[in-house]
Amino acid sequence: MATYVVRFMKNVLGEYGRQSEVCQGTLEIDAADENEAKERAKARFCKEQALHDWSLHADRIHVRPADFPS
């Protein structure tokens, strides 16, 4: 299994009405691939935030392999 960093991102209006992107949470997930990491992260995010649906707090999910030095 590989380790992935999963970030839950939200668009918000910042100063002067400008749109900006804010990270609502970051999780490290062990999974076989990016799709599995995304699904595991959704479930964990919902559990930790006491949500029924992750999209109540985020607009999108970014998944990338973790960059751990050897």
N, CA, C and O atoms as a Tripos MOL2 file, in Angstrom:
@<TRIPOS>MOLECULE
protein
  280   279    70     0     0
PROTEIN
NO_CHARGES

@<TRIPOS>ATOM
      1 N           0.8350   -1.1880    0.0000 N.3       1 MET1
      2 CA          0.0000    0.0000    0.0000 C.3       1 MET1
      3 C           0.8770    1.2490    0.0000 C.2       1 MET1
      4 O           1.9790    1.2680    0.5490 O.2       1 MET1
      5 N           0.3550    2.2650   -0.6230 N.am      2 ALA2
      6 CA          1.0450    3.5510   -0.6810 C.3       2 ALA2
      7 C           0.3480    4.5280    0.2640 C.2       2 ALA2
      8 O          -0.7880    4.3050    0.6800 O.2       2 ALA2
      9 N           1.0340    5.5940    0.5880 N.am      3 THR3
     10 CA          0.4590    6.6480    1.4220 C.3       3 THR3
     11 C           0.1400    7.8500    0.5380 C.2       3 THR3
     12 O           0.9470    8.2630   -0.2940 O.2       3 THR3
     13 N          -1.0490    8.3950    0.7380 N.am      4 TYR4
     14 CA         -1.5080    9.5520   -0.0250 C.3       4 TYR4
     15 C          -1.8670   10.6880    0.9260 C.2       4 TYR4
     16 O          -2.3060   10.4620    2.0530 O.2       4 TYR4
     17 N          -1.6710   11.9050    0.4500 N.am      5 VAL5
     18 CA         -2.1110   13.0960    1.1840 C.3       5 VAL5
     19 C          -3.3870   13.5820    0.4980 C.2       5 VAL5
     20 O          -3.3950   13.8810   -0.6960 O.2       5 VAL5
     21 N          -4.4530   13.6520    1.2760 N.am      6 VAL6
     22 CA         -5.7540   14.0460    0.7410 C.3       6 VAL6
     23 C          -6.1580   15.3630    1.3880 C.2       6 VAL6
     24 O          -6.1950   15.4810    2.6130 O.2       6 VAL6
     25 N          -6.4600   16.3470    0.5530 N.am      7 ARG7
     26 CA         -6.8430   17.6800    1.0470 C.3       7 ARG7
     27 C          -8.2660   17.9960    0.5990 C.2       7 ARG7
     28 O          -8.6270   17.7820   -0.5580 O.2       7 ARG7
     29 N          -9.0570   18.5010    1.5200 N.am      8 PHE8
     30 CA        -10.4320   18.9110    1.2540 C.3       8 PHE8
     31 C         -10.4330   20.4280    1.0990 C.2       8 PHE8
     32 O         -10.1110   21.1530    2.0410 O.2       8 PHE8
     33 N         -10.7930   20.9070   -0.0910 N.am      9 MET9
     34 CA        -10.6740   22.3160   -0.4340 C.3       9 MET9
     35 C         -12.0450   22.9730   -0.5960 C.2       9 MET9
     36 O         -13.0020   22.3450   -1.0470 O.2       9 MET9
     37 N         -12.1160   24.2500   -0.2170 N.am     10 LYS10
     38 CA        -13.3580   25.0260   -0.2820 C.3      10 LYS10
     39 C         -13.0690   26.3830   -0.8990 C.2      10 LYS10
     40 O         -12.0640   27.0130   -0.5680 O.2      10 LYS10
     41 N         -13.9380   26.8420   -1.7920 N.am     11 ASN11
     42 CA        -13.8570   28.1990   -2.3210 C.3      11 ASN11
     43 C         -14.5950   29.1340   -1.3770 C.2      11 ASN11
     44 O         -15.7290   28.8590   -0.9840 O.2      11 ASN11
     45 N         -13.9560   30.2330   -1.0160 N.am     12 VAL12
     46 CA        -14.5790   31.2310   -0.1400 C.3      12 VAL12
     47 C         -14.2900   32.6190   -0.6950 C.2      12 VAL12
     48 O         -13.3500   32.8090   -1.4660 O.2      12 VAL12
     49 N         -15.1050   33.5800   -0.2960 N.am     13 LEU13
     50 CA        -14.8470   34.9600   -0.6790 C.3      13 LEU13
     51 C         -13.9120   35.5800    0.3480 C.2      13 LEU13
     52 O         -14.1830   35.5600    1.5490 O.2      13 LEU13
     53 N         -12.8160   36.1250   -0.1400 N.am     14 GLY14
     54 CA        -11.8420   36.7440    0.7440 C.3      14 GLY14
     55 C         -12.0270   38.2480    0.7780 C.2      14 GLY14
     56 O         -13.1100   38.7730    0.5190 O.2      14 GLY14
     57 N         -10.9480   38.9150    1.1010 N.am     15 GLU15
     58 CA        -10.9660   40.3810    1.1630 C.3      15 GLU15
     59 C         -11.3730   40.9750   -0.1760 C.2      15 GLU15
     60 O         -11.0050   40.4660   -1.2350 O.2      15 GLU15
     61 N         -12.1210   42.0350   -0.1140 N.am     16 TYR16
     62 CA        -12.5410   42.7880   -1.2860 C.3      16 TYR16
     63 C         -13.3560   41.9380   -2.2730 C.2      16 TYR16
     64 O         -13.4030   42.2460   -3.4640 O.2      16 TYR16
     65 N         -13.9990   40.8640   -1.7740 N.am     17 GLY17
     66 CA        -14.8500   40.0310   -2.6040 C.3      17 GLY17
     67 C         -14.1180   39.1070   -3.5540 C.2      17 GLY17
     68 O         -14.7200   38.5490   -4.4710 O.2      17 GLY17
     69 N         -12.8350   38.9420   -3.3420 N.am     18 ARG18
     70 CA        -12.0530   38.0450   -4.2010 C.3      18 ARG18
     71 C         -12.1930   36.6140   -3.7170 C.2      18 ARG18
     72 O         -12.1700   36.3380   -2.5180 O.2      18 ARG18
     73 N         -12.3380   35.7150   -4.6700 N.am     19 GLN19
     74 CA        -12.4680   34.2970   -4.3420 C.3      19 GLN19
     75 C         -11.0970   33.7130   -4.0160 C.2      19 GLN19
     76 O         -10.1130   33.9910   -4.7010 O.2      19 GLN19
     77 N         -11.0470   32.9070   -2.9710 N.am     20 SER20
     78 CA         -9.8030   32.2210   -2.6350 C.3      20 SER20
     79 C         -10.1210   30.7860   -2.2380 C.2      20 SER20
     80 O         -11.2650   30.4460   -1.9380 O.2      20 SER20
     81 N          -9.1010   29.9650   -2.2420 N.am     21 GLU21
     82 CA         -9.2380   28.5470   -1.9320 C.3      21 GLU21
     83 C          -8.6830   28.2930   -0.5340 C.2      21 GLU21
     84 O          -7.5690   28.7110   -0.2160 O.2      21 GLU21
     85 N          -9.4700   27.6020    0.3040 N.am     22 VAL22
     86 CA         -9.0740   27.3230    1.6780 C.3      22 VAL22
     87 C          -9.1050   25.8140    1.9110 C.2      22 VAL22
     88 O         -10.0390   25.1280    1.4970 O.2      22 VAL22
     89 N          -8.0770   25.3150    2.5750 N.am     23 CYS23
     90 CA         -8.0250   23.8970    2.9210 C.3      23 CYS23
     91 C          -8.8390   23.6650    4.1890 C.2      23 CYS23
     92 O          -8.5540   24.2550    5.2310 O.2      23 CYS23
     93 N          -9.8450   22.8120    4.1030 N.am     24 GLN24
     94 CA        -10.7090   22.5030    5.2330 C.3      24 GLN24
     95 C         -10.1780   21.3370    6.0680 C.2      24 GLN24
     96 O         -10.6130   21.1320    7.2010 O.2      24 GLN24
     97 N          -9.2510   20.5880    5.5120 N.am     25 GLY25
     98 CA         -8.6630   19.4760    6.2500 C.3      25 GLY25
     99 C          -7.6910   18.6990    5.3880 C.2      25 GLY25
    100 O          -7.8420   18.6320    4.1680 O.2      25 GLY25
    101 N          -6.6970   18.1120    6.0270 N.am     26 THR26
    102 CA         -5.6930   17.2920    5.3520 C.3      26 THR26
    103 C          -5.5660   15.9690    6.0930 C.2      26 THR26
    104 O          -5.4630   15.9360    7.3200 O.2      26 THR26
    105 N          -5.5730   14.8830    5.3330 N.am     27 LEU27
    106 CA         -5.4420   13.5470    5.9150 C.3      27 LEU27
    107 C          -4.3600   12.7680    5.1790 C.2      27 LEU27
    108 O          -4.1790   12.9300    3.9720 O.2      27 LEU27
    109 N          -3.6410   11.9220    5.9110 N.am     28 GLU28
    110 CA         -2.7210   10.9650    5.3080 C.3      28 GLU28
    111 C          -3.4310    9.6220    5.3210 C.2      28 GLU28
    112 O          -3.8690    9.1500    6.3700 O.2      28 GLU28
    113 N          -3.5420    9.0080    4.1450 N.am     29 ILE29
    114 CA         -4.3100    7.7830    3.9850 C.3      29 ILE29
    115 C          -3.4420    6.7210    3.3190 C.2      29 ILE29
    116 O          -2.7780    6.9940    2.3200 O.2      29 ILE29
    117 N          -3.4480    5.5160    3.8720 N.am     30 ASP30
    118 CA         -2.8060    4.3650    3.2360 C.3      30 ASP30
    119 C          -3.8460    3.6630    2.3820 C.2      30 ASP30
    120 O          -4.9200    3.3050    2.8660 O.2      30 ASP30
    121 N          -3.5220    3.4650    1.0920 N.am     31 ALA31
    122 CA         -4.4640    2.8400    0.1710 C.3      31 ALA31
    123 C          -3.7140    2.2430   -1.0150 C.2      31 ALA31
    124 O          -2.5440    2.5460   -1.2490 O.2      31 ALA31
    125 N          -4.4140    1.3910   -1.7540 N.am     32 ALA32
    126 CA         -3.8210    0.7450   -2.9210 C.3      32 ALA32
    127 C          -3.6600    1.7170   -4.0880 C.2      32 ALA32
    128 O          -2.7120    1.5970   -4.8650 O.2      32 ALA32
    129 N          -4.5880    2.6910   -4.2230 N.am     33 ASP33
    130 CA         -4.5130    3.6570   -5.3140 C.3      33 ASP33
    131 C          -5.2140    4.9540   -4.8980 C.2      33 ASP33
    132 O          -5.7600    5.0530   -3.8000 O.2      33 ASP33
    133 N          -5.1870    5.9430   -5.7930 N.am     34 GLU34
    134 CA         -5.7610    7.2550   -5.4760 C.3      34 GLU34
    135 C          -7.2630    7.1970   -5.2450 C.2      34 GLU34
    136 O          -7.7790    7.8960   -4.3720 O.2      34 GLU34
    137 N          -7.9700    6.3780   -6.0090 N.am     35 ASN35
    138 CA         -9.4210    6.2770   -5.8330 C.3      35 ASN35
    139 C          -9.7860    5.7120   -4.4640 C.2      35 ASN35
    140 O         -10.7000    6.2060   -3.8030 O.2      35 ASN35
    141 N          -9.0720    4.6800   -4.0470 N.am     36 GLU36
    142 CA         -9.3170    4.1010   -2.7260 C.3      36 GLU36
    143 C          -8.9660    5.1160   -1.6350 C.2      36 GLU36
    144 O          -9.6700    5.2200   -0.6310 O.2      36 GLU36
    145 N          -7.8800    5.8600   -1.8340 N.am     37 ALA37
    146 CA         -7.4820    6.8770   -0.8610 C.3      37 ALA37
    147 C          -8.5710    7.9370   -0.7300 C.2      37 ALA37
    148 O          -8.8820    8.3740    0.3780 O.2      37 ALA37
    149 N          -9.1490    8.3510   -1.8530 N.am     38 LYS38
    150 CA        -10.2080    9.3660   -1.8380 C.3      38 LYS38
    151 C         -11.4250    8.8640   -1.0640 C.2      38 LYS38
    152 O         -11.9820    9.5950   -0.2450 O.2      38 LYS38
    153 N         -11.8370    7.6300   -1.3150 N.am     39 GLU39
    154 CA        -13.0180    7.0770   -0.6330 C.3      39 GLU39
    155 C         -12.7720    6.9050    0.8650 C.2      39 GLU39
    156 O         -13.6460    7.2060    1.6790 O.2      39 GLU39
    157 N         -11.5910    6.4240    1.2260 N.am     40 ARG40
    158 CA        -11.2590    6.2860    2.6540 C.3      40 ARG40
    159 C         -11.2000    7.6410    3.3510 C.2      40 ARG40
    160 O         -11.6380    7.7890    4.4910 O.2      40 ARG40
    161 N         -10.6500    8.6230    2.6430 N.am     41 ALA41
    162 CA        -10.5470    9.9720    3.2050 C.3      41 ALA41
    163 C         -11.9230   10.5890    3.4050 C.2      41 ALA41
    164 O         -12.1660   11.2430    4.4190 O.2      41 ALA41
    165 N         -12.8270   10.3890    2.4500 N.am     42 LYS42
    166 CA        -14.1950   10.9080    2.5860 C.3      42 LYS42
    167 C         -14.8470   10.3620    3.8530 C.2      42 LYS42
    168 O         -15.4360   11.1110    4.6330 O.2      42 LYS42
    169 N         -14.7360    9.0520    4.0450 N.am     43 ALA43
    170 CA        -15.3540    8.4230    5.2170 C.3      43 ALA43
    171 C         -14.7380    8.9460    6.5100 C.2      43 ALA43
    172 O         -15.4550    9.2420    7.4660 O.2      43 ALA43
    173 N         -13.4210    9.0610    6.5430 N.am     44 ARG44
    174 CA        -12.7500    9.5370    7.7610 C.3      44 ARG44
    175 C         -13.0550   11.0090    8.0360 C.2      44 ARG44
    176 O         -13.2750   11.3910    9.1850 O.2      44 ARG44
    177 N         -13.0700   11.8320    6.9950 N.am     45 PHE45
    178 CA        -13.3880   13.2470    7.1340 C.3      45 PHE45
    179 C         -14.7970   13.4150    7.7080 C.2      45 PHE45
    180 O         -15.0110   14.2170    8.6180 O.2      45 PHE45
    181 N         -15.7480   12.6590    7.1730 N.am     46 CYS46
    182 CA        -17.1340   12.7310    7.6700 C.3      46 CYS46
    183 C         -17.2090   12.3080    9.1260 C.2      46 CYS46
    184 O         -17.9040   12.9430    9.9200 O.2      46 CYS46
    185 N         -16.5130   11.2580    9.4830 N.am     47 LYS47
    186 CA        -16.5350   10.7790   10.8690 C.3      47 LYS47
    187 C         -15.9210   11.8150   11.8090 C.2      47 LYS47
    188 O         -16.4910   12.1230   12.8560 O.2      47 LYS47
    189 N         -14.7640   12.3480   11.4390 N.am     48 GLU48
    190 CA        -14.0770   13.3280   12.2890 C.3      48 GLU48
    191 C         -14.8400   14.6480   12.4110 C.2      48 GLU48
    192 O         -14.7770   15.3060   13.4490 O.2      48 GLU48
    193 N         -15.5580   15.0340   11.3560 N.am     49 GLN49
    194 CA        -16.2840   16.3050   11.3550 C.3      49 GLN49
    195 C         -17.7630   16.1330   11.7280 C.2      49 GLN49
    196 O         -18.5140   17.1080   11.7570 O.2      49 GLN49
    197 N         -18.1760   14.8990   12.0120 N.am     50 ALA50
    198 CA        -19.5720   14.5770   12.3340 C.3      50 ALA50
    199 C         -20.5170   15.0520   11.2180 C.2      50 ALA50
    200 O         -21.5040   15.7430   11.4710 O.2      50 ALA50
    201 N         -20.1850   14.6620    9.9800 N.am     51 LEU51
    202 CA        -20.9600   15.0450    8.8030 C.3      51 LEU51
    203 C         -21.5730   13.8120    8.1460 C.2      51 LEU51
    204 O         -21.0730   12.6980    8.3020 O.2      51 LEU51
    205 N         -22.6530   14.0260    7.4150 N.am     52 HIS52
    206 CA        -23.2240   12.9500    6.6100 C.3      52 HIS52
    207 C         -22.6300   12.9420    5.2150 C.2      52 HIS52
    208 O         -22.6110   11.9110    4.5430 O.2      52 HIS52
    209 N         -22.1400   14.1150    4.7780 N.am     53 ASP53
    210 CA        -21.5850   14.2520    3.4400 C.3      53 ASP53
    211 C         -20.4140   15.2410    3.4850 C.2      53 ASP53
    212 O         -20.5650   16.3610    3.9730 O.2      53 ASP53
    213 N         -19.2700   14.8330    2.9860 N.am     54 TRP54
    214 CA        -18.0640   15.6650    3.0200 C.3      54 TRP54
    215 C         -18.2560   16.9870    2.2890 C.2      54 TRP54
    216 O         -17.6230   17.9840    2.6370 O.2      54 TRP54
    217 N         -19.1310   17.0060    1.2700 N.am     55 SER55
    218 CA        -19.2910   18.2120    0.4590 C.3      55 SER55
    219 C         -20.0150   19.3430    1.1930 C.2      55 SER55
    220 O         -20.1660   20.4360    0.6470 O.2      55 SER55
    221 N         -20.4590   19.0920    2.4160 N.am     56 LEU56
    222 CA        -21.0260   20.1650    3.2230 C.3      56 LEU56
    223 C         -19.9370   21.1420    3.6820 C.2      56 LEU56
    224 O         -20.2250   22.3050    3.9640 O.2      56 LEU56
    225 N         -18.6800   20.6670    3.7590 N.am     57 HIS57
    226 CA        -17.5650   21.5120    4.2130 C.3      57 HIS57
    227 C         -16.5100   21.7550    3.1530 C.2      57 HIS57
    228 O         -15.5960   22.5510    3.3700 O.2      57 HIS57
    229 N         -16.6110   21.0870    2.0070 N.am     58 ALA58
    230 CA        -15.5860   21.2370    0.9700 C.3      58 ALA58
    231 C         -16.2220   21.1680   -0.4120 C.2      58 ALA58
    232 O         -17.2880   20.5790   -0.5950 O.2      58 ALA58
    233 N         -15.5440   21.7840   -1.3850 N.am     59 ASP59
    234 CA        -16.0270   21.7690   -2.7640 C.3      59 ASP59
    235 C         -15.3560   20.6810   -3.6040 C.2      59 ASP59
    236 O         -15.9400   20.1690   -4.5580 O.2      59 ASP59
    237 N         -14.1320   20.3420   -3.2370 N.am     60 ARG60
    238 CA        -13.3950   19.3460   -4.0190 C.3      60 ARG60
    239 C         -12.3240   18.6880   -3.1500 C.2      60 ARG60
    240 O         -12.0210   19.1330   -2.0430 O.2      60 ARG60
    241 N         -11.7710   17.6170   -3.6960 N.am     61 ILE61
    242 CA        -10.7540   16.8360   -2.9940 C.3      61 ILE61
    243 C          -9.5210   16.7360   -3.8860 C.2      61 ILE61
    244 O          -9.6300   16.4100   -5.0680 O.2      61 ILE61
    245 N          -8.3520   17.0170   -3.3210 N.am     62 HIS62
    246 CA         -7.0740   16.8370   -4.0230 C.3      62 HIS62
    247 C          -6.3710   15.6320   -3.4010 C.2      62 HIS62
    248 O          -6.2340   15.5510   -2.1800 O.2      62 HIS62
    249 N          -5.9310   14.7100   -4.2290 N.am     63 VAL63
    250 CA         -5.2010   13.5280   -3.7660 C.3      63 VAL63
    251 C          -3.8480   13.5090   -4.4600 C.2      63 VAL63
    252 O          -3.7560   13.6730   -5.6770 O.2      63 VAL63
    253 N          -2.7940   13.3060   -3.6630 N.am     64 ARG64
    254 CA         -1.4600   13.1700   -4.2550 C.3      64 ARG64
    255 C          -0.6490   12.1750   -3.4210 C.2      64 ARG64
    256 O          -0.8800   12.0340   -2.2200 O.2      64 ARG64
    257 N           0.2840   11.4990   -4.0490 N.am     65 PRO65
    258 CA          1.1460   10.5980   -3.2850 C.3      65 PRO65
    259 C           1.9620   11.3700   -2.2590 C.2      65 PRO65
    260 O           2.4070   12.4870   -2.5240 O.2      65 PRO65
    261 N           2.1560   10.7790   -1.0980 N.am     66 ALA66
    262 CA          2.9710   11.4110   -0.0580 C.3      66 ALA66
    263 C           4.4350   11.3760   -0.4870 C.2      66 ALA66
    264 O           4.9020   10.3860   -1.0490 O.2      66 ALA66
    265 N           5.1390   12.4440   -0.2230 N.am     67 ASP67
    266 CA          6.5530   12.5240   -0.5710 C.3      67 ASP67
    267 C           7.3810   12.3410    0.6890 C.2      67 ASP67
    268 O           7.8070   13.3150    1.3110 O.2      67 ASP67
    269 N           7.6030   11.0970    1.0600 N.am     68 PHE68
    270 CA          8.4230   10.8010    2.2210 C.3      68 PHE68
    271 C           9.8110   10.4530    1.7580 C.2      68 PHE68
    272 O           9.9680    9.6500    0.8380 O.2      68 PHE68
    273 N          10.8310   11.0370    2.3730 N.am     69 PRO69
    274 CA         12.2040   10.6810    1.9740 C.3      69 PRO69
    275 C          12.5290    9.2360    2.3560 C.2      69 PRO69
    276 O          12.0320    8.7160    3.3540 O.2      69 PRO69
    277 N          13.3710    8.6050    1.5450 N.am     70 SER70
    278 CA         13.7310    7.2060    1.8310 C.3      70 SER70
    279 C          14.7470    7.1160    2.9420 C.2      70 SER70
    280 O          15.1620    6.0180    3.3120 O.2      70 SER70
@<TRIPOS>BOND
     1     1     2 1
     2     2     3 1
     3     3     4 2
     4     3     5 am
     5     5     6 1
     6     6     7 1
     7     7     8 2
     8     7     9 am
     9     9    10 1
    10    10    11 1
    11    11    12 2
    12    11    13 am
    13    13    14 1
    14    14    15 1
    15    15    16 2
    16    15    17 am
    17    17    18 1
    18    18    19 1
    19    19    20 2
    20    19    21 am
    21    21    22 1
    22    22    23 1
    23    23    24 2
    24    23    25 am
    25    25    26 1
    26    26    27 1
    27    27    28 2
    28    27    29 am
    29    29    30 1
    30    30    31 1
    31    31    32 2
    32    31    33 am
    33    33    34 1
    34    34    35 1
    35    35    36 2
    36    35    37 am
    37    37    38 1
    38    38    39 1
    39    39    40 2
    40    39    41 am
    41    41    42 1
    42    42    43 1
    43    43    44 2
    44    43    45 am
    45    45    46 1
    46    46    47 1
    47    47    48 2
    48    47    49 am
    49    49    50 1
    50    50    51 1
    51    51    52 2
    52    51    53 am
    53    53    54 1
    54    54    55 1
    55    55    56 2
    56    55    57 am
    57    57    58 1
    58    58    59 1
    59    59    60 2
    60    59    61 am
    61    61    62 1
    62    62    63 1
    63    63    64 2
    64    63    65 am
    65    65    66 1
    66    66    67 1
    67    67    68 2
    68    67    69 am
    69    69    70 1
    70    70    71 1
    71    71    72 2
    72    71    73 am
    73    73    74 1
    74    74    75 1
    75    75    76 2
    76    75    77 am
    77    77    78 1
    78    78    79 1
    79    79    80 2
    80    79    81 am
    81    81    82 1
    82    82    83 1
    83    83    84 2
    84    83    85 am
    85    85    86 1
    86    86    87 1
    87    87    88 2
    88    87    89 am
    89    89    90 1
    90    90    91 1
    91    91    92 2
    92    91    93 am
    93    93    94 1
    94    94    95 1
    95    95    96 2
    96    95    97 am
    97    97    98 1
    98    98    99 1
    99    99   100 2
   100    99   101 am
   101   101   102 1
   102   102   103 1
   103   103   104 2
   104   103   105 am
   105   105   106 1
   106   106   107 1
   107   107   108 2
   108   107   109 am
   109   109   110 1
   110   110   111 1
   111   111   112 2
   112   111   113 am
   113   113   114 1
   114   114   115 1
   115   115   116 2
   116   115   117 am
   117   117   118 1
   118   118   119 1
   119   119   120 2
   120   119   121 am
   121   121   122 1
   122   122   123 1
   123   123   124 2
   124   123   125 am
   125   125   126 1
   126   126   127 1
   127   127   128 2
   128   127   129 am
   129   129   130 1
   130   130   131 1
   131   131   132 2
   132   131   133 am
   133   133   134 1
   134   134   135 1
   135   135   136 2
   136   135   137 am
   137   137   138 1
   138   138   139 1
   139   139   140 2
   140   139   141 am
   141   141   142 1
   142   142   143 1
   143   143   144 2
   144   143   145 am
   145   145   146 1
   146   146   147 1
   147   147   148 2
   148   147   149 am
   149   149   150 1
   150   150   151 1
   151   151   152 2
   152   151   153 am
   153   153   154 1
   154   154   155 1
   155   155   156 2
   156   155   157 am
   157   157   158 1
   158   158   159 1
   159   159   160 2
   160   159   161 am
   161   161   162 1
   162   162   163 1
   163   163   164 2
   164   163   165 am
   165   165   166 1
   166   166   167 1
   167   167   168 2
   168   167   169 am
   169   169   170 1
   170   170   171 1
   171   171   172 2
   172   171   173 am
   173   173   174 1
   174   174   175 1
   175   175   176 2
   176   175   177 am
   177   177   178 1
   178   178   179 1
   179   179   180 2
   180   179   181 am
   181   181   182 1
   182   182   183 1
   183   183   184 2
   184   183   185 am
   185   185   186 1
   186   186   187 1
   187   187   188 2
   188   187   189 am
   189   189   190 1
   190   190   191 1
   191   191   192 2
   192   191   193 am
   193   193   194 1
   194   194   195 1
   195   195   196 2
   196   195   197 am
   197   197   198 1
   198   198   199 1
   199   199   200 2
   200   199   201 am
   201   201   202 1
   202   202   203 1
   203   203   204 2
   204   203   205 am
   205   205   206 1
   206   206   207 1
   207   207   208 2
   208   207   209 am
   209   209   210 1
   210   210   211 1
   211   211   212 2
   212   211   213 am
   213   213   214 1
   214   214   215 1
   215   215   216 2
   216   215   217 am
   217   217   218 1
   218   218   219 1
   219   219   220 2
   220   219   221 am
   221   221   222 1
   222   222   223 1
   223   223   224 2
   224   223   225 am
   225   225   226 1
   226   226   227 1
   227   227   228 2
   228   227   229 am
   229   229   230 1
   230   230   231 1
   231   231   232 2
   232   231   233 am
   233   233   234 1
   234   234   235 1
   235   235   236 2
   236   235   237 am
   237   237   238 1
   238   238   239 1
   239   239   240 2
   240   239   241 am
   241   241   242 1
   242   242   243 1
   243   243   244 2
   244   243   245 am
   245   245   246 1
   246   246   247 1
   247   247   248 2
   248   247   249 am
   249   249   250 1
   250   250   251 1
   251   251   252 2
   252   251   253 am
   253   253   254 1
   254   254   255 1
   255   255   256 2
   256   255   257 am
   257   257   258 1
   258   258   259 1
   259   259   260 2
   260   259   261 am
   261   261   262 1
   262   262   263 1
   263   263   264 2
   264   263   265 am
   265   265   266 1
   266   266   267 1
   267   267   268 2
   268   267   269 am
   269   269   270 1
   270   270   271 1
   271   271   272 2
   272   271   273 am
   273   273   274 1
   274   274   275 1
   275   275   276 2
   276   275   277 am
   277   277   278 1
   278   278   279 1
   279   279   280 2
@<TRIPOS>SUBSTRUCTURE
     1 MET1         2 RESIDUE 1 A MET
     2 ALA2         6 RESIDUE 1 A ALA
     3 THR3        10 RESIDUE 1 A THR
     4 TYR4        14 RESIDUE 1 A TYR
     5 VAL5        18 RESIDUE 1 A VAL
     6 VAL6        22 RESIDUE 1 A VAL
     7 ARG7        26 RESIDUE 1 A ARG
     8 PHE8        30 RESIDUE 1 A PHE
     9 MET9        34 RESIDUE 1 A MET
    10 LYS10       38 RESIDUE 1 A LYS
    11 ASN11       42 RESIDUE 1 A ASN
    12 VAL12       46 RESIDUE 1 A VAL
    13 LEU13       50 RESIDUE 1 A LEU
    14 GLY14       54 RESIDUE 1 A GLY
    15 GLU15       58 RESIDUE 1 A GLU
    16 TYR16       62 RESIDUE 1 A TYR
    17 GLY17       66 RESIDUE 1 A GLY
    18 ARG18       70 RESIDUE 1 A ARG
    19 GLN19       74 RESIDUE 1 A GLN
    20 SER20       78 RESIDUE 1 A SER
    21 GLU21       82 RESIDUE 1 A GLU
    22 VAL22       86 RESIDUE 1 A VAL
    23 CYS23       90 RESIDUE 1 A CYS
    24 GLN24       94 RESIDUE 1 A GLN
    25 GLY25       98 RESIDUE 1 A GLY
    26 THR26      102 RESIDUE 1 A THR
    27 LEU27      106 RESIDUE 1 A LEU
    28 GLU28      110 RESIDUE 1 A GLU
    29 ILE29      114 RESIDUE 1 A ILE
    30 ASP30      118 RESIDUE 1 A ASP
    31 ALA31      122 RESIDUE 1 A ALA
    32 ALA32      126 RESIDUE 1 A ALA
    33 ASP33      130 RESIDUE 1 A ASP
    34 GLU34      134 RESIDUE 1 A GLU
    35 ASN35      138 RESIDUE 1 A ASN
    36 GLU36      142 RESIDUE 1 A GLU
    37 ALA37      146 RESIDUE 1 A ALA
    38 LYS38      150 RESIDUE 1 A LYS
    39 GLU39      154 RESIDUE 1 A GLU
    40 ARG40      158 RESIDUE 1 A ARG
    41 ALA41      162 RESIDUE 1 A ALA
    42 LYS42      166 RESIDUE 1 A LYS
    43 ALA43      170 RESIDUE 1 A ALA
    44 ARG44      174 RESIDUE 1 A ARG
    45 PHE45      178 RESIDUE 1 A PHE
    46 CYS46      182 RESIDUE 1 A CYS
    47 LYS47      186 RESIDUE 1 A LYS
    48 GLU48      190 RESIDUE 1 A GLU
    49 GLN49      194 RESIDUE 1 A GLN
    50 ALA50      198 RESIDUE 1 A ALA
    51 LEU51      202 RESIDUE 1 A LEU
    52 HIS52      206 RESIDUE 1 A HIS
    53 ASP53      210 RESIDUE 1 A ASP
    54 TRP54      214 RESIDUE 1 A TRP
    55 SER55      218 RESIDUE 1 A SER
    56 LEU56      222 RESIDUE 1 A LEU
    57 HIS57      226 RESIDUE 1 A HIS
    58 ALA58      230 RESIDUE 1 A ALA
    59 ASP59      234 RESIDUE 1 A ASP
    60 ARG60      238 RESIDUE 1 A ARG
    61 ILE61      242 RESIDUE 1 A ILE
    62 HIS62      246 RESIDUE 1 A HIS
    63 VAL63      250 RESIDUE 1 A VAL
    64 ARG64      254 RESIDUE 1 A ARG
    65 PRO65      258 RESIDUE 1 A PRO
    66 ALA66      262 RESIDUE 1 A ALA
    67 ASP67      266 RESIDUE 1 A ASP
    68 PHE68      270 RESIDUE 1 A PHE
    69 PRO69      274 RESIDUE 1 A PRO
    70 SER70      278 RESIDUE 1 A SER
